[in-house]
């Protein structure tokens, strides 16, 4: 599988195609998961500050 990605050659069999696509899709899922974790952490961290600012201003009390 690794050789197919590095060579730039197209997968020839169905098994090679499935392996190639699953590695690409798996990488995308892992990257999106990491981005989601980072965003949720940032929202949790900064959301408290923004909520506190709004309560202090009395904007949404």
mmCIF file of the N, C-alpha and C atoms, coordinates in Angstrom:
data_MODEL
# 
_entry.id   MODEL 
# 
loop_
_atom_site.group_PDB 
_atom_site.id 
_atom_site.type_symbol 
_atom_site.label_atom_id 
_atom_site.label_alt_id 
_atom_site.label_comp_id 
_atom_site.label_asym_id 
_atom_site.label_entity_id 
_atom_site.label_seq_id 
_atom_site.pdbx_PDB_ins_code 
_atom_site.Cartn_x 
_atom_site.Cartn_y 
_atom_site.Cartn_z 
_atom_site.occupancy 
_atom_site.B_iso_or_equiv 
_atom_site.pdbx_formal_charge 
_atom_site.auth_seq_id 
_atom_site.auth_comp_id 
_atom_site.auth_asym_id 
_atom_site.auth_atom_id 
_atom_site.pdbx_PDB_model_num 
ATOM 1   N N  . UNK A 1 1  ? 0.827   -1.189 0.000   1.00 0.00 ? 1  UNK A N  1 
ATOM 2   C CA . UNK A 1 1  ? 0.000   0.000  0.000   1.00 0.00 ? 1  UNK A CA 1 
ATOM 3   C C  . UNK A 1 1  ? 0.875   1.258  0.000   1.00 0.00 ? 1  UNK A C  1 
ATOM 4   N N  . UNK A 1 2  ? 1.830   1.285  0.878   1.00 0.00 ? 2  UNK A N  1 
ATOM 5   C CA . UNK A 1 2  ? 2.699   2.454  0.972   1.00 0.00 ? 2  UNK A CA 1 
ATOM 6   C C  . UNK A 1 2  ? 3.429   2.681  -0.349  1.00 0.00 ? 2  UNK A C  1 
ATOM 7   N N  . UNK A 1 3  ? 3.810   1.586  -0.987  1.00 0.00 ? 3  UNK A N  1 
ATOM 8   C CA . UNK A 1 3  ? 4.520   1.684  -2.260  1.00 0.00 ? 3  UNK A CA 1 
ATOM 9   C C  . UNK A 1 3  ? 3.635   2.325  -3.328  1.00 0.00 ? 3  UNK A C  1 
ATOM 10  N N  . UNK A 1 4  ? 2.353   2.024  -3.331  1.00 0.00 ? 4  UNK A N  1 
ATOM 11  C CA . UNK A 1 4  ? 1.442   2.590  -4.323  1.00 0.00 ? 4  UNK A CA 1 
ATOM 12  C C  . UNK A 1 4  ? 1.360   4.103  -4.167  1.00 0.00 ? 4  UNK A C  1 
ATOM 13  N N  . UNK A 1 5  ? 1.312   4.585  -2.945  1.00 0.00 ? 5  UNK A N  1 
ATOM 14  C CA . UNK A 1 5  ? 1.214   6.025  -2.708  1.00 0.00 ? 5  UNK A CA 1 
ATOM 15  C C  . UNK A 1 5  ? 2.502   6.724  -3.140  1.00 0.00 ? 5  UNK A C  1 
ATOM 16  N N  . UNK A 1 6  ? 3.631   6.115  -2.841  1.00 0.00 ? 6  UNK A N  1 
ATOM 17  C CA . UNK A 1 6  ? 4.908   6.748  -3.161  1.00 0.00 ? 6  UNK A CA 1 
ATOM 18  C C  . UNK A 1 6  ? 5.250   6.654  -4.651  1.00 0.00 ? 6  UNK A C  1 
ATOM 19  N N  . UNK A 1 7  ? 4.898   5.550  -5.287  1.00 0.00 ? 7  UNK A N  1 
ATOM 20  C CA . UNK A 1 7  ? 5.223   5.364  -6.702  1.00 0.00 ? 7  UNK A CA 1 
ATOM 21  C C  . UNK A 1 7  ? 4.391   6.250  -7.618  1.00 0.00 ? 7  UNK A C  1 
ATOM 22  N N  . UNK A 1 8  ? 3.162   6.485  -7.228  1.00 0.00 ? 8  UNK A N  1 
ATOM 23  C CA . UNK A 1 8  ? 2.263   7.213  -8.097  1.00 0.00 ? 8  UNK A CA 1 
ATOM 24  C C  . UNK A 1 8  ? 1.592   6.308  -9.107  1.00 0.00 ? 8  UNK A C  1 
ATOM 25  N N  . UNK A 1 9  ? 1.781   5.001  -8.952  1.00 0.00 ? 9  UNK A N  1 
ATOM 26  C CA . UNK A 1 9  ? 1.125   4.055  -9.860  1.00 0.00 ? 9  UNK A CA 1 
ATOM 27  C C  . UNK A 1 9  ? -0.298  3.793  -9.387  1.00 0.00 ? 9  UNK A C  1 
ATOM 28  N N  . UNK A 1 10 ? -1.183  3.564  -10.334 1.00 0.00 ? 10 UNK A N  1 
ATOM 29  C CA . UNK A 1 10 ? -2.578  3.306  -9.994  1.00 0.00 ? 10 UNK A CA 1 
ATOM 30  C C  . UNK A 1 10 ? -2.724  1.893  -9.450  1.00 0.00 ? 10 UNK A C  1 
ATOM 31  N N  . UNK A 1 11 ? -3.633  1.700  -8.494  1.00 0.00 ? 11 UNK A N  1 
ATOM 32  C CA . UNK A 1 11 ? -3.890  0.344  -8.012  1.00 0.00 ? 11 UNK A CA 1 
ATOM 33  C C  . UNK A 1 11 ? -4.492  -0.504 -9.126  1.00 0.00 ? 11 UNK A C  1 
ATOM 34  N N  . UNK A 1 12 ? -4.063  -1.750 -9.212  1.00 0.00 ? 12 UNK A N  1 
ATOM 35  C CA . UNK A 1 12 ? -4.475  -2.597 -10.333 1.00 0.00 ? 12 UNK A CA 1 
ATOM 36  C C  . UNK A 1 12 ? -5.613  -3.542 -9.979  1.00 0.00 ? 12 UNK A C  1 
ATOM 37  N N  . UNK A 1 13 ? -5.707  -3.966 -8.739  1.00 0.00 ? 13 UNK A N  1 
ATOM 38  C CA . UNK A 1 13 ? -6.752  -4.912 -8.355  1.00 0.00 ? 13 UNK A CA 1 
ATOM 39  C C  . UNK A 1 13 ? -7.761  -4.225 -7.446  1.00 0.00 ? 13 UNK A C  1 
ATOM 40  N N  . UNK A 1 14 ? -8.868  -4.896 -7.237  1.00 0.00 ? 14 UNK A N  1 
ATOM 41  C CA . UNK A 1 14 ? -9.902  -4.361 -6.352  1.00 0.00 ? 14 UNK A CA 1 
ATOM 42  C C  . UNK A 1 14 ? -9.381  -4.240 -4.926  1.00 0.00 ? 14 UNK A C  1 
ATOM 43  N N  . UNK A 1 15 ? -8.618  -5.210 -4.489  1.00 0.00 ? 15 UNK A N  1 
ATOM 44  C CA . UNK A 1 15 ? -8.070  -5.180 -3.133  1.00 0.00 ? 15 UNK A CA 1 
ATOM 45  C C  . UNK A 1 15 ? -7.121  -3.987 -2.958  1.00 0.00 ? 15 UNK A C  1 
ATOM 46  N N  . UNK A 1 16 ? -6.287  -3.730 -3.935  1.00 0.00 ? 16 UNK A N  1 
ATOM 47  C CA . UNK A 1 16 ? -5.375  -2.588 -3.871  1.00 0.00 ? 16 UNK A CA 1 
ATOM 48  C C  . UNK A 1 16 ? -6.149  -1.274 -3.876  1.00 0.00 ? 16 UNK A C  1 
ATOM 49  N N  . UNK A 1 17 ? -7.211  -1.212 -4.659  1.00 0.00 ? 17 UNK A N  1 
ATOM 50  C CA . UNK A 1 17 ? -8.033  -0.005 -4.727  1.00 0.00 ? 17 UNK A CA 1 
ATOM 51  C C  . UNK A 1 17 ? -8.695  0.280  -3.387  1.00 0.00 ? 17 UNK A C  1 
ATOM 52  N N  . UNK A 1 18 ? -9.254  -0.754 -2.775  1.00 0.00 ? 18 UNK A N  1 
ATOM 53  C CA . UNK A 1 18 ? -9.913  -0.580 -1.478  1.00 0.00 ? 18 UNK A CA 1 
ATOM 54  C C  . UNK A 1 18 ? -8.890  -0.165 -0.423  1.00 0.00 ? 18 UNK A C  1 
ATOM 55  N N  . UNK A 1 19 ? -7.727  -0.764 -0.435  1.00 0.00 ? 19 UNK A N  1 
ATOM 56  C CA . UNK A 1 19 ? -6.675  -0.408 0.515   1.00 0.00 ? 19 UNK A CA 1 
ATOM 57  C C  . UNK A 1 19 ? -6.232  1.041  0.310   1.00 0.00 ? 19 UNK A C  1 
ATOM 58  N N  . UNK A 1 20 ? -6.051  1.423  -0.928  1.00 0.00 ? 20 UNK A N  1 
ATOM 59  C CA . UNK A 1 20 ? -5.624  2.789  -1.239  1.00 0.00 ? 20 UNK A CA 1 
ATOM 60  C C  . UNK A 1 20 ? -6.664  3.806  -0.782  1.00 0.00 ? 20 UNK A C  1 
ATOM 61  N N  . UNK A 1 21 ? -7.925  3.565  -1.124  1.00 0.00 ? 21 UNK A N  1 
ATOM 62  C CA . UNK A 1 21 ? -8.980  4.505  -0.748  1.00 0.00 ? 21 UNK A CA 1 
ATOM 63  C C  . UNK A 1 21 ? -9.195  4.553  0.754   1.00 0.00 ? 21 UNK A C  1 
ATOM 64  N N  . UNK A 1 22 ? -9.118  3.406  1.416   1.00 0.00 ? 22 UNK A N  1 
ATOM 65  C CA . UNK A 1 22 ? -9.326  3.401  2.865   1.00 0.00 ? 22 UNK A CA 1 
ATOM 66  C C  . UNK A 1 22 ? -8.215  4.157  3.591   1.00 0.00 ? 22 UNK A C  1 
ATOM 67  N N  . UNK A 1 23 ? -6.997  4.109  3.067   1.00 0.00 ? 23 UNK A N  1 
ATOM 68  C CA . UNK A 1 23 ? -5.914  4.866  3.700   1.00 0.00 ? 23 UNK A CA 1 
ATOM 69  C C  . UNK A 1 23 ? -6.125  6.368  3.510   1.00 0.00 ? 23 UNK A C  1 
ATOM 70  N N  . UNK A 1 24 ? -6.580  6.765  2.335   1.00 0.00 ? 24 UNK A N  1 
ATOM 71  C CA . UNK A 1 24 ? -6.840  8.181  2.081   1.00 0.00 ? 24 UNK A CA 1 
ATOM 72  C C  . UNK A 1 24 ? -8.005  8.688  2.932   1.00 0.00 ? 24 UNK A C  1 
ATOM 73  N N  . UNK A 1 25 ? -9.090  7.931  2.949   1.00 0.00 ? 25 UNK A N  1 
ATOM 74  C CA . UNK A 1 25 ? -10.272 8.324  3.724   1.00 0.00 ? 25 UNK A CA 1 
ATOM 75  C C  . UNK A 1 25 ? -9.951  8.312  5.214   1.00 0.00 ? 25 UNK A C  1 
ATOM 76  N N  . UNK A 1 26 ? -9.188  7.321  5.656   1.00 0.00 ? 26 UNK A N  1 
ATOM 77  C CA . UNK A 1 26 ? -8.790  7.250  7.065   1.00 0.00 ? 26 UNK A CA 1 
ATOM 78  C C  . UNK A 1 26 ? -7.981  8.461  7.488   1.00 0.00 ? 26 UNK A C  1 
ATOM 79  N N  . UNK A 1 27 ? -7.081  8.900  6.638   1.00 0.00 ? 27 UNK A N  1 
ATOM 80  C CA . UNK A 1 27 ? -6.284  10.084 6.948   1.00 0.00 ? 27 UNK A CA 1 
ATOM 81  C C  . UNK A 1 27 ? -7.174  11.320 7.074   1.00 0.00 ? 27 UNK A C  1 
ATOM 82  N N  . UNK A 1 28 ? -8.115  11.461 6.171   1.00 0.00 ? 28 UNK A N  1 
ATOM 83  C CA . UNK A 1 28 ? -9.044  12.597 6.220   1.00 0.00 ? 28 UNK A CA 1 
ATOM 84  C C  . UNK A 1 28 ? -9.864  12.564 7.508   1.00 0.00 ? 28 UNK A C  1 
ATOM 85  N N  . UNK A 1 29 ? -10.338 11.394 7.896   1.00 0.00 ? 29 UNK A N  1 
ATOM 86  C CA . UNK A 1 29 ? -11.144 11.268 9.119   1.00 0.00 ? 29 UNK A CA 1 
ATOM 87  C C  . UNK A 1 29 ? -10.313 11.624 10.347  1.00 0.00 ? 29 UNK A C  1 
ATOM 88  N N  . UNK A 1 30 ? -9.073  11.195 10.400  1.00 0.00 ? 30 UNK A N  1 
ATOM 89  C CA . UNK A 1 30 ? -8.206  11.509 11.537  1.00 0.00 ? 30 UNK A CA 1 
ATOM 90  C C  . UNK A 1 30 ? -7.947  13.015 11.611  1.00 0.00 ? 30 UNK A C  1 
ATOM 91  N N  . UNK A 1 31 ? -7.675  13.643 10.479  1.00 0.00 ? 31 UNK A N  1 
ATOM 92  C CA . UNK A 1 31 ? -7.422  15.092 10.457  1.00 0.00 ? 31 UNK A CA 1 
ATOM 93  C C  . UNK A 1 31 ? -8.673  15.860 10.883  1.00 0.00 ? 31 UNK A C  1 
ATOM 94  N N  . UNK A 1 32 ? -9.832  15.468 10.361  1.00 0.00 ? 32 UNK A N  1 
ATOM 95  C CA . UNK A 1 32 ? -11.077 16.134 10.759  1.00 0.00 ? 32 UNK A CA 1 
ATOM 96  C C  . UNK A 1 32 ? -11.375 15.929 12.240  1.00 0.00 ? 32 UNK A C  1 
ATOM 97  N N  . UNK A 1 33 ? -11.075 14.761 12.758  1.00 0.00 ? 33 UNK A N  1 
ATOM 98  C CA . UNK A 1 33 ? -11.265 14.503 14.186  1.00 0.00 ? 33 UNK A CA 1 
ATOM 99  C C  . UNK A 1 33 ? -10.371 15.393 15.037  1.00 0.00 ? 33 UNK A C  1 
ATOM 100 N N  . UNK A 1 34 ? -9.126  15.556 14.623  1.00 0.00 ? 34 UNK A N  1 
ATOM 101 C CA . UNK A 1 34 ? -8.212  16.427 15.367  1.00 0.00 ? 34 UNK A CA 1 
ATOM 102 C C  . UNK A 1 34 ? -8.680  17.880 15.314  1.00 0.00 ? 34 UNK A C  1 
ATOM 103 N N  . UNK A 1 35 ? -9.145  18.318 14.146  1.00 0.00 ? 35 UNK A N  1 
ATOM 104 C CA . UNK A 1 35 ? -9.655  19.689 14.027  1.00 0.00 ? 35 UNK A CA 1 
ATOM 105 C C  . UNK A 1 35 ? -10.889 19.885 14.894  1.00 0.00 ? 35 UNK A C  1 
ATOM 106 N N  . UNK A 1 36 ? -11.774 18.890 14.932  1.00 0.00 ? 36 UNK A N  1 
ATOM 107 C CA . UNK A 1 36 ? -12.980 18.968 15.751  1.00 0.00 ? 36 UNK A CA 1 
ATOM 108 C C  . UNK A 1 36 ? -12.609 19.059 17.232  1.00 0.00 ? 36 UNK A C  1 
ATOM 109 N N  . UNK A 1 37 ? -11.663 18.238 17.673  1.00 0.00 ? 37 UNK A N  1 
ATOM 110 C CA . UNK A 1 37 ? -11.222 18.270 19.068  1.00 0.00 ? 37 UNK A CA 1 
ATOM 111 C C  . UNK A 1 37 ? -10.651 19.640 19.417  1.00 0.00 ? 37 UNK A C  1 
ATOM 112 N N  . UNK A 1 38 ? -9.814  20.191 18.549  1.00 0.00 ? 38 UNK A N  1 
ATOM 113 C CA . UNK A 1 38 ? -9.229  21.507 18.795  1.00 0.00 ? 38 UNK A CA 1 
ATOM 114 C C  . UNK A 1 38 ? -10.313 22.586 18.864  1.00 0.00 ? 38 UNK A C  1 
ATOM 115 N N  . UNK A 1 39 ? -11.276 22.548 17.939  1.00 0.00 ? 39 UNK A N  1 
ATOM 116 C CA . UNK A 1 39 ? -12.341 23.550 17.937  1.00 0.00 ? 39 UNK A CA 1 
ATOM 117 C C  . UNK A 1 39 ? -13.219 23.452 19.170  1.00 0.00 ? 39 UNK A C  1 
ATOM 118 N N  . UNK A 1 40 ? -13.568 22.240 19.588  1.00 0.00 ? 40 UNK A N  1 
ATOM 119 C CA . UNK A 1 40 ? -14.396 22.077 20.783  1.00 0.00 ? 40 UNK A CA 1 
ATOM 120 C C  . UNK A 1 40 ? -13.650 22.561 22.023  1.00 0.00 ? 40 UNK A C  1 
ATOM 121 N N  . UNK A 1 41 ? -12.354 22.319 22.065  1.00 0.00 ? 41 UNK A N  1 
ATOM 122 C CA . UNK A 1 41 ? -11.543 22.800 23.182  1.00 0.00 ? 41 UNK A CA 1 
ATOM 123 C C  . UNK A 1 41 ? -11.508 24.331 23.188  1.00 0.00 ? 41 UNK A C  1 
ATOM 124 N N  . UNK A 1 42 ? -11.349 24.938 22.029  1.00 0.00 ? 42 UNK A N  1 
ATOM 125 C CA . UNK A 1 42 ? -11.311 26.399 21.942  1.00 0.00 ? 42 UNK A CA 1 
ATOM 126 C C  . UNK A 1 42 ? -12.661 27.007 22.303  1.00 0.00 ? 42 UNK A C  1 
ATOM 127 N N  . UNK A 1 43 ? -13.751 26.394 21.857  1.00 0.00 ? 43 UNK A N  1 
ATOM 128 C CA . UNK A 1 43 ? -15.084 26.906 22.195  1.00 0.00 ? 43 UNK A CA 1 
ATOM 129 C C  . UNK A 1 43 ? -15.323 26.803 23.688  1.00 0.00 ? 43 UNK A C  1 
ATOM 130 N N  . UNK A 1 44 ? -14.922 25.697 24.294  1.00 0.00 ? 44 UNK A N  1 
ATOM 131 C CA . UNK A 1 44 ? -15.103 25.530 25.734  1.00 0.00 ? 44 UNK A CA 1 
ATOM 132 C C  . UNK A 1 44 ? -14.271 26.562 26.506  1.00 0.00 ? 44 UNK A C  1 
ATOM 133 N N  . UNK A 1 45 ? -13.077 26.821 26.023  1.00 0.00 ? 45 UNK A N  1 
ATOM 134 C CA . UNK A 1 45 ? -12.188 27.753 26.713  1.00 0.00 ? 45 UNK A CA 1 
ATOM 135 C C  . UNK A 1 45 ? -12.657 29.201 26.563  1.00 0.00 ? 45 UNK A C  1 
ATOM 136 N N  . UNK A 1 46 ? -12.930 29.615 25.328  1.00 0.00 ? 46 UNK A N  1 
ATOM 137 C CA . UNK A 1 46 ? -13.290 31.002 25.080  1.00 0.00 ? 46 UNK A CA 1 
ATOM 138 C C  . UNK A 1 46 ? -14.769 31.271 25.286  1.00 0.00 ? 46 UNK A C  1 
ATOM 139 N N  . UNK A 1 47 ? -15.586 30.251 25.235  1.00 0.00 ? 47 UNK A N  1 
ATOM 140 C CA . UNK A 1 47 ? -17.015 30.425 25.441  1.00 0.00 ? 47 UNK A CA 1 
ATOM 141 C C  . UNK A 1 47 ? -17.330 30.913 26.839  1.00 0.00 ? 47 UNK A C  1 
ATOM 142 N N  . UNK A 1 48 ? -16.574 30.441 27.799  1.00 0.00 ? 48 UNK A N  1 
ATOM 143 C CA . UNK A 1 48 ? -16.775 30.898 29.177  1.00 0.00 ? 48 UNK A CA 1 
ATOM 144 C C  . UNK A 1 48 ? -16.455 32.385 29.311  1.00 0.00 ? 48 UNK A C  1 
ATOM 145 N N  . UNK A 1 49 ? -15.384 32.816 28.671  1.00 0.00 ? 49 UNK A N  1 
ATOM 146 C CA . UNK A 1 49 ? -15.003 34.230 28.742  1.00 0.00 ? 49 UNK A CA 1 
ATOM 147 C C  . UNK A 1 49 ? -16.053 35.114 28.084  1.00 0.00 ? 49 UNK A C  1 
ATOM 148 N N  . UNK A 1 50 ? -16.515 34.721 26.923  1.00 0.00 ? 50 UNK A N  1 
ATOM 149 C CA . UNK A 1 50 ? -17.510 35.508 26.203  1.00 0.00 ? 50 UNK A CA 1 
ATOM 150 C C  . UNK A 1 50 ? -18.808 35.544 27.000  1.00 0.00 ? 50 UNK A C  1 
ATOM 151 N N  . UNK A 1 51 ? -19.215 34.409 27.561  1.00 0.00 ? 51 UNK A N  1 
ATOM 152 C CA . UNK A 1 51 ? -20.421 34.363 28.376  1.00 0.00 ? 51 UNK A CA 1 
ATOM 153 C C  . UNK A 1 51 ? -20.315 35.262 29.592  1.00 0.00 ? 51 UNK A C  1 
ATOM 154 N N  . UNK A 1 52 ? -19.139 35.290 30.183  1.00 0.00 ? 52 UNK A N  1 
ATOM 155 C CA . UNK A 1 52 ? -18.922 36.163 31.344  1.00 0.00 ? 52 UNK A CA 1 
ATOM 156 C C  . UNK A 1 52 ? -18.980 37.629 30.927  1.00 0.00 ? 52 UNK A C  1 
ATOM 157 N N  . UNK A 1 53 ? -18.424 37.981 29.782  1.00 0.00 ? 53 UNK A N  1 
ATOM 158 C CA . UNK A 1 53 ? -18.483 39.358 29.306  1.00 0.00 ? 53 UNK A CA 1 
ATOM 159 C C  . UNK A 1 53 ? -19.925 39.781 29.062  1.00 0.00 ? 53 UNK A C  1 
ATOM 160 N N  . UNK A 1 54 ? -20.706 38.896 28.482  1.00 0.00 ? 54 UNK A N  1 
ATOM 161 C CA . UNK A 1 54 ? -22.101 39.232 28.203  1.00 0.00 ? 54 UNK A CA 1 
ATOM 162 C C  . UNK A 1 54 ? -22.886 39.422 29.502  1.00 0.00 ? 54 UNK A C  1 
ATOM 163 N N  . UNK A 1 55 ? -22.622 38.585 30.497  1.00 0.00 ? 55 UNK A N  1 
ATOM 164 C CA . UNK A 1 55 ? -23.320 38.747 31.777  1.00 0.00 ? 55 UNK A CA 1 
ATOM 165 C C  . UNK A 1 55 ? -22.911 40.027 32.469  1.00 0.00 ? 55 UNK A C  1 
ATOM 166 N N  . UNK A 1 56 ? -21.626 40.411 32.367  1.00 0.00 ? 56 UNK A N  1 
ATOM 167 C CA . UNK A 1 56 ? -21.163 41.656 32.999  1.00 0.00 ? 56 UNK A CA 1 
ATOM 168 C C  . UNK A 1 56 ? -21.794 42.880 32.343  1.00 0.00 ? 56 UNK A C  1 
ATOM 169 N N  . UNK A 1 57 ? -21.944 42.842 31.017  1.00 0.00 ? 57 UNK A N  1 
ATOM 170 C CA . UNK A 1 57 ? -22.544 43.960 30.302  1.00 0.00 ? 57 UNK A CA 1 
ATOM 171 C C  . UNK A 1 57 ? -24.052 44.002 30.471  1.00 0.00 ? 57 UNK A C  1 
ATOM 172 N N  . UNK A 1 58 ? -24.632 42.896 30.878  1.00 0.00 ? 58 UNK A N  1 
ATOM 173 C CA . UNK A 1 58 ? -26.085 42.823 30.995  1.00 0.00 ? 58 UNK A CA 1 
ATOM 174 C C  . UNK A 1 58 ? -26.779 42.703 29.654  1.00 0.00 ? 58 UNK A C  1 
ATOM 175 N N  . UNK A 1 59 ? -26.040 42.298 28.644  1.00 0.00 ? 59 UNK A N  1 
ATOM 176 C CA . UNK A 1 59 ? -26.609 42.243 27.290  1.00 0.00 ? 59 UNK A CA 1 
ATOM 177 C C  . UNK A 1 59 ? -27.655 41.148 27.179  1.00 0.00 ? 59 UNK A C  1 
ATOM 178 N N  . UNK A 1 60 ? -27.378 39.973 27.698  1.00 0.00 ? 60 UNK A N  1 
ATOM 179 C CA . UNK A 1 60 ? -28.307 38.850 27.571  1.00 0.00 ? 60 UNK A CA 1 
ATOM 180 C C  . UNK A 1 60 ? -28.685 38.311 28.942  1.00 0.00 ? 60 UNK A C  1 
ATOM 181 N N  . UNK A 1 61 ? -28.899 39.165 29.875  1.00 0.00 ? 61 UNK A N  1 
ATOM 182 C CA . UNK A 1 61 ? -29.222 38.710 31.234  1.00 0.00 ? 61 UNK A CA 1 
ATOM 183 C C  . UNK A 1 61 ? -30.647 38.275 31.363  1.00 0.00 ? 61 UNK A C  1 
# 
